[in-house]
Amino acid sequence: MVGTVKIENSDLVFELHGIDIILSIKRQIRVPLKHVTSVSTEHVTRDPKLQMRLVGARIPTIIKDGIFLTSEGMMFFEMHDPDKCITVNLNHEHYKKIVFEVDDKEAVAKEINDAIKSQLQTVY
């Protein structure tokens, strides 16, 4: 199931829906925009190497929801279709990355990047 990403004040909010709430044991993740370092729309691999599921569900080639320990650190996945996912890279957060499935990954990535630029302009 596709999640929702929105910007509320100076936070980036990831909302899970339906069965994904149960599978990932999360309803929402909220991170400050100032902790987002980049957003990628590149294809996400399902490669389970060097990934250990800590909380959530994983059915190979079907679903990956929850918290995983990877070679890069803790990551949160909400993924059914890797071609519909954005990857949000973070600093100073519990997760190093959030991989999140959305309806229109290009539009969501642009919205996040625009919000980051806007916030930077406000600071300076």
C-alpha positions as CSV (number, residue, x, y, z in Angstrom):
1,M,0.0,0.0,0.0
2,V,1.3,3.5,-0.9
3,G,2.0,5.9,1.9
4,T,1.6,9.7,2.1
5,V,4.5,12.2,2.5
6,K,3.7,15.7,3.5
7,I,5.4,18.8,4.9
8,E,4.0,20.2,8.2
9,N,5.7,23.4,9.3
10,S,9.4,22.5,9.4
11,D,8.9,18.7,9.5
12,L,8.7,16.0,6.9
13,V,6.0,13.5,7.8
14,F,5.7,10.0,6.4
15,E,2.2,8.5,7.0
16,L,1.5,4.8,6.6
17,H,-1.9,3.4,5.7
18,G,-3.8,0.2,6.0
19,I,-2.0,-3.1,6.7
20,D,1.4,-1.3,6.5
21,I,0.7,0.2,10.0
22,I,0.5,-3.3,11.4
23,L,3.3,-4.7,9.4
24,S,5.8,-2.0,10.2
25,I,4.4,-1.2,13.7
26,K,4.4,2.5,12.8
27,R,1.7,4.9,11.9
28,Q,3.9,7.9,11.2
29,I,7.5,9.0,11.1
30,R,8.3,12.7,11.6
31,V,11.7,14.2,10.9
32,P,12.9,17.8,10.8
33,L,13.5,19.0,7.3
34,K,16.9,20.4,8.4
35,H,18.0,16.7,9.0
36,V,17.2,15.7,5.4
37,T,20.4,15.7,3.3
38,S,19.0,14.4,0.0
39,V,16.2,12.7,-1.7
40,S,16.6,10.1,-4.4
41,T,14.1,8.6,-6.9
42,E,16.6,5.9,-8.1
43,H,15.4,2.3,-8.2
44,V,15.6,0.6,-4.8
45,T,16.9,-3.0,-4.8
46,R,15.3,-5.7,-2.7
47,D,18.7,-7.2,-1.9
48,P,18.5,-8.7,1.6
49,K,22.3,-9.0,1.9
50,L,23.6,-7.3,4.9
51,Q,20.1,-6.4,6.1
52,M,18.6,-7.7,9.3
53,R,15.0,-7.1,10.1
54,L,14.6,-5.7,13.6
55,V,10.9,-4.8,13.6
56,G,8.4,-5.3,10.9
57,A,7.7,-7.7,8.0
58,R,9.5,-8.9,5.0
59,I,8.2,-11.3,2.4
60,P,10.9,-11.6,-0.4
61,T,9.8,-10.0,-3.7
62,I,6.5,-8.8,-2.2
63,I,6.8,-6.6,0.9
64,K,9.4,-4.9,3.1
65,D,8.0,-2.9,5.9
66,G,9.7,-1.8,9.1
67,I,13.1,-1.2,10.6
68,F,16.1,-2.9,9.2
69,L,19.8,-2.9,10.3
70,T,21.9,-2.5,7.2
71,S,25.6,-2.0,6.4
72,E,24.8,1.7,6.3
73,G,23.0,1.8,9.6
74,M,19.3,1.7,10.6
75,M,16.9,2.2,7.8
76,F,13.1,2.3,7.6
77,F,11.3,0.7,4.7
78,E,7.7,0.9,3.5
79,M,8.1,-0.9,0.2
80,H,6.0,-3.1,-2.0
81,D,7.0,-1.8,-5.5
82,P,10.7,-0.6,-5.5
83,D,10.0,1.4,-8.7
84,K,7.6,3.7,-6.7
85,C,10.0,4.4,-3.8
86,I,11.9,7.5,-2.8
87,T,14.9,7.3,-0.6
88,V,15.4,10.1,2.0
89,N,18.9,10.4,3.4
90,L,19.1,11.8,6.9
91,N,21.6,13.2,9.4
92,H,21.2,13.3,13.2
93,E,18.3,10.9,13.1
94,H,17.6,7.4,14.4
95,Y,17.4,6.2,10.7
96,K,20.1,6.8,8.2
97,K,17.6,6.4,5.4
98,I,13.9,6.1,4.9
99,V,12.7,4.2,1.8
100,F,9.1,5.0,1.2
101,E,6.6,4.1,-1.5
102,V,4.5,6.9,-3.0
103,D,2.2,7.4,-5.9
104,D,4.3,9.9,-7.8
105,K,7.9,9.7,-6.7
106,E,9.2,12.5,-8.9
107,A,6.5,14.9,-7.6
108,V,7.1,14.0,-4.0
109,A,10.9,14.3,-4.3
110,K,10.5,17.7,-5.9
111,E,8.2,18.8,-3.1
112,I,10.7,17.7,-0.5
113,N,13.6,19.4,-2.3
114,D,11.6,22.6,-2.7
115,A,10.8,22.6,1.0
116,I,14.5,22.1,1.9
117,K,15.5,25.0,-0.3
118,S,12.8,27.2,1.1
119,Q,13.9,26.4,4.6
120,L,17.5,27.2,3.8
121,Q,16.6,30.5,2.3
122,T,14.6,31.4,5.4
123,V,17.7,30.7,7.6
124,Y,20.0,32.8,5.5
